[in-house]
Amino acid sequence: MRVVIQRVSEASVTINGIIKSDIKTGFMILAGFENEDNITDLEWISKKIVNLRVFNDENDVMNLSIKDINGDILLISQFTLHAMTAKGNRPSYIKAAKPDIAIPLYEKFIDVLEKDMGKNIGTGEFGADMKVALINDGPVTIVIDSKRKE
């Protein structure tokens, strides 16, 4: 499992011209799943996300987590995070989980994140043509891969 986390001052996802979810201060997260991913990957990454200390404290030092600031999360499924680009110029997505595996993982990840956050999160819609808008705060962008825990 791979996620791209962006610290935002606001973010939204629009589907067919209608805003499905929007947040203020928090994280806009893109999540991509592989066939081998399981509940352990979801729980490990969720714990990393909710405890990631990238929000400024009273001394303007990145020392607070999203839970510390009562921030929000917007989670978007993103199979292209597993693009393989070594050969040619057309990315291969062979490592990305197909919908029959990825959809249940995405739905379970929503549940795990909401449990760890103690509140609901915003989401996109798996497989939809989504328009994601955000204001990256910092900018702060972090990539976490559950297969690279070093």
Secondary structure, DSSP 8 states (H G I E B T S, - for coil): -EEEEEEEEEEEEEETTEEEEEESSEEEEEEE-BTT--HHHHHHHHHHHHH---EE-TTS-EEE-TTTTT-EEEEEE-GGGG-B-SSSSS-B-TTB--HHHHHHHHHHHHHHHHHHHTS--EE--TTS-EEEEEEEEEEEEEEEETT---
